[in-house]
Structures are given as structure tokens and as C-alpha cells.
Amino acid sequence: MKTLTIILTDGPYISQYAEMAYKIASEALKLKVFQVNIFLYLDAVHVPKSGQKPSLFADTGRFFQELAERGAVVRACARCAAARGYPADEDGTCLDYLQGIKITSLYDLAEMLKNSDRVISLSR
């Protein structure tokens, strides 16, 4: 099986990149050709915050939780998350995050990239 890694840098509701990442990842998982990795970097670490209730936008956090439930590996940058007030336990769990999404180091991003057949970066 091939591996697709998506790097997202924009926070939720600032652009359509989170929704685009979801649609790309969802289709890749549906085809069952790709293992999907998503790495949340910079302001994208806000995407999986639980309790967001957007009234005029799609709930992108729930989209990413669904991707994790379907087998995607969804990780957030530890330094970016800590700088924005999202602490993680030793296993990467953050009480402020939706289930299935962990906080990890940039070393994991390097591993994702090394093992990827395709990489998509969605950022401005």
C-alpha cells in the first residue's frame, strides 16, 4: 500500500485548506490504495480542538476525527500545540483535542515524509 502525507498549516475557518485536506484524505482512504498521514503544523493545530461549534462553516475538527476513525494517522506538532495552549500527555493525548488525534514531534513528520509516496502541503 502506498502512503500519502498531507501537511496542513492554516487554522480552521481561515481558509478552505482544512476542508480540502479532508476531501483528499477521504477519497484516498475510500480507494484503499493509500495509507493517509495528516500533519497539523502552525495554526492548523487548532483544527482538532473539541467544543468548536461553527454555525456558518463545516466542523473541520469532526472531519479529522472521522478520518482518524477510518484509519488515517492525524498528528499535530508538539511545539506548535504547546505554544497555542494545547498540552499533551506523554503518549501525545491532549484533553482539549477530539479523540484519535495526537500531538507529536517534528521527528514524526520527518518519518512520515521519508515513508511517503506522495506529499501534499496545503499552506499559504
N, C-alpha and C positions, 0 to 999 in steps of 0.2 A: 504494500500500500504506500502511496506517495504521501508526502506531508506538505501542507500549506500553512504558512505562518502569516498572520495579519498583525501589523503593528499600528496601533491607533493612538494618536496624541491629543486629539480635540476632546474637550469635555462634552457632556451631554447637552443637547439643546443649543449649542453654539454653531453647529454645522450639521450636515446630514451624514457625516462620515460614520458615526456610530451605527446608524441605520443601514448604510451601505455595507459596512463590515458584517453586520448581522445577515443581510441578504446573501452576500458572497459566501459566508461560512455555512449558512443554512443549506444553500444549494450544493456546496461541496460535500456536506455530510449526507445529503439526500442521495447523491450519486454513489456514495460508498466507495469512492476512489481515493479520497484524501482523508488522512488524519488532520484535524484542524487545531492549530495553536493560535491563540489571540493574546497579544501582549499589550497591556494598557500602560501607557507612558505619559508623563507630564500631566496635563489636566484630565486626561482620559481615566485617571484613577477615580474620578468622581462618578463614572458611569454605574458601577455596581452598588452604590450607596443605597441601603434599604430605606424605605419610607418616602421616597420621592413620589409625588403624585402630580405628574404633569397633566394639566387639563387640556391643553391645545396641542400636545405632542405625544408621540408614541412613548411608552415606558421602556426606554432602551435597557435599563438595568434588568428588567424581567426578560427581555430578549436574550441578553447574555447569560442569564441564569438558565434559560431554556437550552441554549447551546451547550452549556456545561452538562446539563442533564442528558443531552443527546450524545455526549462523548467528547466534546471539544475541551481542550485544555485552555482555561482562561486564567491568566495571571496578571497581576499588577505590580509595577515597580515599587520596591520597598522604600527607597529614598523619596520618591515622588509622593507615595502614600503618606509616609511619616511627616513630610513637610506640609501636607494638607490636612493633618489631624486624624489619620486613619492608622491606629496602632495595630500591630499584628502579634499573635501568639507565636511561640517557637515553631509551630507547624504551618504558619502562614495564614491562619484563620483570623479574620477581622470581624469583630462583633457588629461593626457598622455596615458590613457588606452582606449582600444576598448570598445564599448558600451556593457552594460549588465554585466560588471564585476565591482564589488565594493570592496572598501577597508574597512576592519572592524577589530575588536579587537579579541584577542585570546579567549575572553569570548564567542564569536560566535562559534569558533571552539569547545569549551567545550560543548556548546549546541548541535552542530551537532553530536559530538561523543555520547553524552548522549541519543540522539534520534535515533541513527543508529542501524540497524540490522546487518550491515556488514561494516567493515572499511578496506581500503587498503591503505598502506603507501608505496609510491614509493620514496626511497631515498637511498643515498649511505652511 
